[in-house]
């Protein structure tokens, strides 16, 4: 039986390498679709939890994971020799950038080498990790073809960008449209058949992995640039005494030519602060300087510092110095109602506050404690006494659950709301300062 037939009739065994925010939801959906799925991860804790049917990703339904494990449709392992059992392998490993915004493809390279050791004829490999245009063909393909097997003939290789939006109530892995670009038309055909069997959403094909890779970069570059624009507008509006949130709401009444973006203390998460800089890095090979992306990055990177400057001004107007003031940071995750600290601007706000010698406390309903730059932070209890004791509160994450904003406003001296989460509260408006 050919690989294509195995994919269509769901007898193909599917491997998913990397069981994080992208990999685990993808593994669950493939298992739900009827495939036998084997997850791979170097972290024994994740593997153990999957095999025990215990969920650790917010977008995965606990009961679904437990049921799939009990039925034998989904299991996990740290033994990469078992890649040889798989007909299809999806790569969902991290692609971070360093402090100089230089891409780190070490996880993709090491995963490619592990696959190459077990690569066999009639195998489909799909890279889902976000990266710069050319990675699939220039980095991954040579590793796989070093085995002597030929792409499009002996095995199939494609790129299909992940489109995960943690906490999104409407769009999950299952119903988000997919883009697929294969190295050859046969590669595209096989990858398209796989995703059409798994998703309840259209699967769009493009001419090459490069086009698919560029698609993901464009999506998040669009976002980083527009977020930077609204952040800059927020700073200017504040100096002019204009409520930027009111302006955005008014502008959004226009039925064409405008899409609302919202300011905040910075940009966080695994995509927006990182993905566009993969293109910036790659563009240098083509003697092009991506000025707009880099400027957007500079503006967004400045926002945590701006938040602290504004907080300092608020305290000064109230006759207090930031130095020695006790500040409660409300929310440390990068996104409301999502337990994810990656690239969170709240952590940079805390850094800047501590540089100014403020005493920093934090509360987040989803994060009991965390470490940052070697220092351990532990959540405080939101009590009346604590709120009376602090000199001010800064909201850096818009959690809609687990935070009583009215209680905070009643007892805290003031609240600096960088997310406009207190918009619906009518009482104590004199205590609220907006970004």
VEXDREN-2710 file (C-alpha; in Angstrom, 1 decimal):
% VEXDREN-2710
k/r/px/py/pz
1/UNK/0.0/0.0/0.0
2/UNK/1.4/3.4/-0.9
3/UNK/1.9/6.2/1.6
4/UNK/-0.8/8.3/0.0
5/UNK/-3.3/5.4/0.4
6/UNK/-2.3/5.0/4.0
7/UNK/-2.8/8.7/4.6
8/UNK/-6.2/8.7/3.0
9/UNK/-7.5/5.6/4.8
10/UNK/-5.9/6.7/8.1
11/UNK/-3.8/3.6/8.5
12/UNK/-0.6/5.7/8.5
13/UNK/1.2/6.0/11.8
14/UNK/1.8/9.7/12.7
15/UNK/4.7/11.0/14.8
16/UNK/4.7/14.5/16.3
17/UNK/8.0/15.8/17.5
18/UNK/7.7/18.5/20.2
19/UNK/4.7/18.3/22.5
20/UNK/4.3/21.9/23.4
21/UNK/1.7/24.5/22.6
22/UNK/1.7/23.5/18.9
23/UNK/2.6/19.9/19.0
24/UNK/0.2/18.5/21.6
25/UNK/-3.0/20.1/20.2
26/UNK/-1.9/18.8/16.7
27/UNK/-1.2/15.3/18.1
28/UNK/-4.7/15.3/19.7
29/UNK/-6.4/16.4/16.5
30/UNK/-4.7/13.8/14.4
31/UNK/-5.6/11.1/16.9
32/UNK/-9.2/12.3/17.0
33/UNK/-9.3/12.1/13.2
34/UNK/-8.5/8.4/13.5
35/UNK/-4.7/8.1/13.1
36/UNK/-2.5/6.3/15.6
37/UNK/-0.3/9.1/16.9
38/UNK/3.1/8.8/18.7
39/UNK/4.4/12.0/20.3
40/UNK/8.1/12.6/20.9
41/UNK/9.7/15.0/23.4
42/UNK/13.0/15.2/25.2
43/UNK/11.2/16.3/28.4
44/UNK/10.3/13.1/30.4
45/UNK/7.7/15.0/32.4
46/UNK/5.6/15.9/29.3
47/UNK/5.9/12.3/28.0
48/UNK/4.8/10.9/31.3
49/UNK/1.9/13.3/31.6
50/UNK/0.6/12.4/28.1
51/UNK/0.9/8.7/28.8
52/UNK/-1.1/9.2/32.0
53/UNK/-3.7/11.2/30.1
54/UNK/-3.0/14.3/32.0
55/UNK/-3.2/17.6/30.1
56/UNK/-0.9/20.6/30.5
57/UNK/-1.9/22.8/27.5
58/UNK/-4.9/25.1/27.8
59/UNK/-6.2/24.6/24.3
60/UNK/-6.5/20.8/24.8
61/UNK/-9.6/19.4/26.3
62/UNK/-8.7/17.2/29.3
63/UNK/-11.3/14.6/28.6
64/UNK/-10.4/14.2/25.0
65/UNK/-6.7/13.6/25.8
66/UNK/-7.5/11.1/28.5
67/UNK/-10.0/9.3/26.2
68/UNK/-7.5/9.1/23.3
69/UNK/-4.7/7.7/25.6
70/UNK/-7.1/5.1/27.0
71/UNK/-8.1/4.0/23.5
72/UNK/-4.5/3.7/22.4
73/UNK/-4.8/6.3/19.8
74/UNK/-2.2/8.6/21.4
75/UNK/1.0/7.8/23.3
76/UNK/4.3/9.6/23.9
77/UNK/8.0/8.6/24.1
78/UNK/11.5/10.0/24.6
79/UNK/12.9/7.2/22.4
80/UNK/13.6/8.7/19.0
81/UNK/14.4/5.3/17.6
82/UNK/10.6/4.9/17.3
83/UNK/10.6/7.5/14.5
84/UNK/11.3/4.4/12.3
85/UNK/7.7/3.2/13.1
86/UNK/6.1/6.3/11.7
87/UNK/4.8/6.9/8.2
88/UNK/4.3/10.7/8.8
89/UNK/6.4/13.0/11.1
90/UNK/5.4/16.5/12.0
91/UNK/8.1/18.7/13.4
92/UNK/6.8/21.2/16.1
93/UNK/10.0/22.2/17.9
94/UNK/11.0/25.7/19.2
95/UNK/12.6/28.2/16.9
96/UNK/13.7/31.0/19.3
97/UNK/15.9/34.0/18.7
98/UNK/18.8/35.1/20.8
99/UNK/19.3/38.5/22.5
100/UNK/20.6/39.9/19.2
101/UNK/17.5/38.7/17.4
102/UNK/19.5/36.1/15.5
103/UNK/17.5/32.9/14.7
104/UNK/18.4/29.7/16.6
105/UNK/17.6/26.7/14.3
106/UNK/19.4/24.2/16.5
107/UNK/16.2/22.4/17.5
108/UNK/15.2/22.0/13.8
109/UNK/18.7/20.8/12.8
110/UNK/19.0/18.3/15.7
111/UNK/15.4/17.0/15.0
112/UNK/16.3/16.7/11.3
113/UNK/19.3/14.6/12.1
114/UNK/17.3/12.3/14.4
115/UNK/14.8/11.8/11.6
116/UNK/17.5/11.1/9.1
117/UNK/18.9/8.3/11.2
118/UNK/15.5/6.5/10.9
119/UNK/14.3/7.9/7.5
120/UNK/12.7/5.2/5.3
121/UNK/11.1/5.1/1.9
122/UNK/7.4/6.1/1.8
123/UNK/7.7/8.7/4.6
124/UNK/6.2/12.2/4.9
125/UNK/8.0/14.9/6.9
126/UNK/6.2/18.2/7.6
127/UNK/8.0/21.1/9.3
128/UNK/5.5/23.3/11.3
129/UNK/8.0/25.4/13.3
130/UNK/8.0/29.0/12.2
131/UNK/11.2/30.0/10.5
132/UNK/12.7/32.1/7.7
133/UNK/11.9/31.4/4.0
134/UNK/14.3/28.7/2.7
135/UNK/14.7/26.7/5.9
136/UNK/12.9/23.6/4.7
137/UNK/14.9/23.3/1.5
138/UNK/18.2/24.8/2.6
139/UNK/18.5/23.4/6.1
140/UNK/16.2/20.4/6.5
141/UNK/16.3/18.9/3.0
142/UNK/20.1/18.4/2.8
143/UNK/20.1/16.6/6.2
144/UNK/17.4/14.2/5.0
145/UNK/18.9/13.6/1.5
146/UNK/22.3/12.9/3.1
147/UNK/20.8/9.4/3.6
148/UNK/20.8/8.8/-0.1
149/UNK/17.0/8.9/-0.3
150/UNK/15.5/11.4/-2.8
151/UNK/12.7/13.9/-2.0
152/UNK/9.6/13.5/-4.1
153/UNK/10.6/10.0/-5.0
154/UNK/11.6/8.1/-1.8
155/UNK/10.2/10.5/0.8
156/UNK/8.1/13.6/0.9
157/UNK/8.9/17.0/2.6
158/UNK/6.7/20.0/3.1
159/UNK/6.3/23.1/5.3
160/UNK/2.9/24.0/6.9
161/UNK/3.0/26.9/9.3
162/UNK/1.4/26.4/12.7
163/UNK/-1.4/29.0/13.4
164/UNK/-1.9/28.6/17.1
165/UNK/-3.6/31.4/19.1
166/UNK/-3.6/30.3/22.8
167/UNK/-6.8/31.1/24.5
168/UNK/-8.7/31.9/21.3
169/UNK/-12.3/30.9/22.0
170/UNK/-13.3/30.7/18.3
171/UNK/-10.4/29.3/16.4
172/UNK/-8.5/26.2/17.5
173/UNK/-6.2/23.8/15.6
174/UNK/-9.2/21.9/14.3
175/UNK/-11.0/24.8/12.6
176/UNK/-8.1/27.1/11.5
177/UNK/-7.3/27.0/7.8
178/UNK/-4.0/25.5/6.8
179/UNK/-1.3/26.5/4.3
180/UNK/0.9/23.8/2.8
181/UNK/3.9/24.0/0.5
182/UNK/5.8/20.9/-0.6
183/UNK/9.3/20.6/-2.1
184/UNK/7.7/18.9/-5.1
185/UNK/4.1/18.6/-6.3
186/UNK/3.9/15.0/-4.9
187/UNK/5.1/16.4/-1.5
188/UNK/2.3/19.0/-1.5
189/UNK/-0.2/16.3/-2.5
190/UNK/0.7/14.1/0.4
191/UNK/0.7/16.9/3.0
192/UNK/-2.5/18.3/1.8
193/UNK/-4.2/14.9/2.0
194/UNK/-3.1/14.6/5.6
195/UNK/-4.4/17.9/6.8
196/UNK/-7.7/17.5/4.9
197/UNK/-8.2/14.3/6.8
198/UNK/-7.5/16.0/10.2
199/UNK/-9.0/19.5/10.0
200/UNK/-12.5/21.0/9.6
201/UNK/-11.1/23.9/7.7
202/UNK/-9.8/24.6/4.1
203/UNK/-6.2/23.5/3.2
204/UNK/-4.6/26.0/0.8
205/UNK/-1.6/24.9/-1.2
206/UNK/1.2/27.2/-2.4
207/UNK/4.0/26.7/-4.9
208/UNK/6.8/26.0/-2.5
209/UNK/7.9/25.6/1.1
210/UNK/9.4/29.1/0.8
211/UNK/6.0/30.6/0.0
212/UNK/4.4/28.8/2.9
213/UNK/7.3/30.0/5.2
214/UNK/6.8/33.5/4.0
215/UNK/3.1/33.3/4.6
216/UNK/3.6/32.8/8.3
217/UNK/6.2/35.6/8.5
218/UNK/3.8/38.0/6.7
219/UNK/1.0/37.2/9.1
220/UNK/2.9/38.1/12.2
221/UNK/4.8/41.0/10.6
222/UNK/1.4/42.5/9.8
223/UNK/0.6/42.3/13.5
224/UNK/3.9/43.5/14.9
225/UNK/3.9/46.6/12.7
226/UNK/0.3/47.5/13.5
227/UNK/0.8/46.9/17.2
228/UNK/3.8/49.2/17.1
229/UNK/1.7/51.8/15.3
230/UNK/-1.0/51.8/17.9
231/UNK/1.6/51.8/20.8
232/UNK/3.2/54.9/19.3
233/UNK/-0.3/56.5/18.9
234/UNK/-1.0/55.7/22.5
235/UNK/2.1/57.5/23.7
236/UNK/1.3/60.6/21.6
237/UNK/-2.4/60.6/22.6
238/UNK/-1.5/60.4/26.3
239/UNK/0.7/63.5/25.9
240/UNK/-2.1/65.3/24.2
241/UNK/-4.6/64.3/27.0
242/UNK/-6.6/62.1/24.6
243/UNK/-8.0/58.7/25.5
244/UNK/-6.6/56.3/22.9
245/UNK/-9.1/53.6/23.8
246/UNK/-11.9/56.0/22.9
247/UNK/-10.3/56.9/19.7
248/UNK/-9.8/53.2/18.6
249/UNK/-13.4/52.5/19.4
250/UNK/-14.5/55.4/17.3
251/UNK/-12.2/54.5/14.4
252/UNK/-13.5/50.9/14.4
253/UNK/-17.0/52.1/13.5
254/UNK/-15.6/52.7/10.0
255/UNK/-16.8/49.6/8.0
256/UNK/-13.8/49.6/5.6
257/UNK/-10.1/50.6/5.6
258/UNK/-9.5/50.2/9.3
259/UNK/-8.8/47.2/11.6
260/UNK/-8.5/47.8/15.3
261/UNK/-5.3/47.0/17.1
262/UNK/-4.8/47.8/20.8
263/UNK/-1.8/49.2/22.8
264/UNK/-0.2/47.6/25.8
265/UNK/2.9/47.2/27.9
266/UNK/4.8/45.4/25.1
267/UNK/4.5/42.4/22.9
268/UNK/4.8/38.8/24.2
269/UNK/4.2/35.2/23.2
270/UNK/6.0/32.7/21.0
271/UNK/5.2/34.4/17.6
272/UNK/4.9/38.2/17.3
273/UNK/8.1/39.3/19.0
274/UNK/10.1/36.6/17.3
275/UNK/8.8/35.5/13.8
276/UNK/9.4/38.8/11.9
277/UNK/13.0/38.9/12.9
278/UNK/13.6/35.6/11.1
279/UNK/12.8/37.5/7.9
280/UNK/15.0/40.4/9.0
281/UNK/17.9/37.9/9.4
282/UNK/17.3/36.2/6.1
283/UNK/16.8/39.5/4.2
284/UNK/20.4/40.4/4.8
285/UNK/21.5/37.6/2.5
286/UNK/19.6/39.5/-0.2
287/UNK/21.2/42.9/0.7
288/UNK/18.0/44.3/2.1
289/UNK/17.4/46.0/5.4
290/UNK/13.9/45.5/6.8
291/UNK/13.6/48.9/8.3
292/UNK/9.9/48.8/9.1
293/UNK/10.1/45.5/11.0
294/UNK/13.1/46.7/13.0
295/UNK/11.5/50.0/13.8
296/UNK/8.3/48.2/15.0
297/UNK/10.5/46.0/17.2
298/UNK/12.2/49.1/18.7
299/UNK/8.8/50.7/19.5
300/UNK/7.3/47.6/21.0
301/UNK/10.5/46.8/23.0
302/UNK/10.3/50.4/24.4
303/UNK/6.8/49.9/25.9
304/UNK/7.8/48.3/29.2
305/UNK/10.2/51.2/29.8
306/UNK/7.4/53.7/28.9
307/UNK/5.0/52.0/31.3
308/UNK/7.5/52.5/34.1
309/UNK/8.2/56.1/33.1
310/UNK/4.4/56.8/33.1
311/UNK/4.0/55.1/36.5
312/UNK/6.8/57.2/37.8
313/UNK/5.0/60.4/36.7
314/UNK/1.7/59.2/38.3
315/UNK/3.5/58.6/41.6
316/UNK/5.3/62.0/41.3
317/UNK/1.9/63.7/40.8
318/UNK/0.7/62.0/44.0
319/UNK/3.8/63.2/45.9
320/UNK/5.7/59.9/45.9
321/UNK/9.0/58.7/44.4
322/UNK/9.2/55.4/42.5
323/UNK/12.4/54.6/44.4
324/UNK/11.2/52.7/47.5
325/UNK/7.5/52.5/46.4
326/UNK/5.7/49.2/46.7
327/UNK/4.2/48.4/43.4
328/UNK/1.8/45.5/42.7
329/UNK/2.1/44.1/39.2
330/UNK/-1.2/42.6/38.2
331/UNK/-0.7/39.8/35.6
332/UNK/2.6/38.3/34.5
333/UNK/1.5/36.1/31.6
334/UNK/1.9/37.5/28.1
335/UNK/-1.9/37.2/27.3
336/UNK/-5.0/37.3/29.4
337/UNK/-6.4/33.9/30.6
338/UNK/-3.4/32.1/29.2
339/UNK/-0.8/30.5/31.6
340/UNK/2.2/31.3/29.3
341/UNK/5.1/33.5/30.4
342/UNK/7.1/33.4/27.1
343/UNK/8.4/36.8/26.1
344/UNK/5.9/38.4/28.5
345/UNK/6.3/42.2/28.6
346/UNK/5.2/42.1/32.3
347/UNK/8.5/40.5/33.2
348/UNK/10.3/43.5/31.5
349/UNK/8.1/45.9/33.4
350/UNK/9.2/44.2/36.6
351/UNK/12.8/44.4/35.5
352/UNK/12.5/48.1/34.9
353/UNK/10.7/48.7/38.1
354/UNK/13.4/47.0/40.1
355/UNK/16.1/49.0/38.3
356/UNK/14.4/52.1/39.6
357/UNK/14.5/50.5/43.1
358/UNK/10.8/49.9/43.4
359/UNK/9.6/47.1/45.7
360/UNK/7.7/44.8/43.3
361/UNK/5.0/42.3/44.2
362/UNK/2.9/40.4/41.7
363/UNK/-0.5/38.7/41.5
364/UNK/-1.6/36.4/38.7
365/UNK/-4.4/33.8/39.0
366/UNK/-2.6/31.4/36.7
367/UNK/1.0/31.7/37.9
368/UNK/1.8/30.7/41.5
369/UNK/5.5/31.3/41.2
370/UNK/8.2/31.8/38.5
371/UNK/11.9/32.4/38.0
372/UNK/13.3/35.3/35.9
373/UNK/17.0/36.0/35.5
374/UNK/17.8/33.7/38.4
375/UNK/15.4/35.4/40.8
376/UNK/12.4/33.6/42.2
377/UNK/9.0/35.4/42.5
378/UNK/6.0/34.2/44.4
379/UNK/2.4/35.3/44.1
380/UNK/0.9/37.4/46.9
381/UNK/-2.7/37.2/48.1
382/UNK/-5.0/39.9/47.0
383/UNK/-6.2/41.1/50.4
384/UNK/-7.6/44.4/51.6
385/UNK/-4.5/44.8/53.8
386/UNK/-2.1/44.2/50.9
387/UNK/-3.9/46.7/48.6
388/UNK/-3.9/49.3/51.4
389/UNK/-0.2/48.7/51.9
390/UNK/1.0/49.2/48.2
391/UNK/1.7/52.6/46.7
392/UNK/0.1/51.6/43.4
393/UNK/-1.1/48.9/41.0
394/UNK/-0.2/48.4/37.4
395/UNK/-2.3/46.1/35.2
396/UNK/0.0/44.4/32.7
397/UNK/-2.2/41.4/31.7
398/UNK/-6.0/41.5/31.0
399/UNK/-7.2/38.4/32.9
400/UNK/-10.9/38.1/32.8
401/UNK/-11.1/35.4/35.4
402/UNK/-9.6/35.2/38.9
403/UNK/-9.2/38.9/39.4
404/UNK/-11.8/41.2/41.2
405/UNK/-11.0/44.6/39.7
406/UNK/-13.7/46.4/41.6
407/UNK/-12.2/45.1/44.9
408/UNK/-8.8/46.2/43.8
409/UNK/-10.0/49.7/42.9
410/UNK/-11.9/50.0/46.1
411/UNK/-8.8/49.4/48.3
412/UNK/-5.7/50.3/46.2
413/UNK/-4.4/54.0/46.1
414/UNK/-4.6/53.9/42.3
415/UNK/-4.5/51.6/39.3
416/UNK/-2.5/52.2/36.1
417/UNK/-4.4/50.1/33.6
418/UNK/-2.3/49.4/30.5
419/UNK/-4.9/47.0/29.0
420/UNK/-8.2/48.9/29.5
421/UNK/-9.6/45.9/31.4
422/UNK/-11.3/48.3/33.9
423/UNK/-13.3/49.9/31.1
424/UNK/-16.7/48.6/32.4
425/UNK/-16.2/49.6/36.0
426/UNK/-18.1/52.8/36.8
427/UNK/-17.0/53.3/40.4
428/UNK/-13.6/54.8/41.4
429/UNK/-12.9/56.2/37.9
430/UNK/-10.8/58.9/39.6
431/UNK/-8.3/56.1/40.7
432/UNK/-7.8/54.8/37.1
433/UNK/-5.0/55.9/34.9
434/UNK/-4.9/54.5/31.3
435/UNK/-2.0/53.8/29.0
END
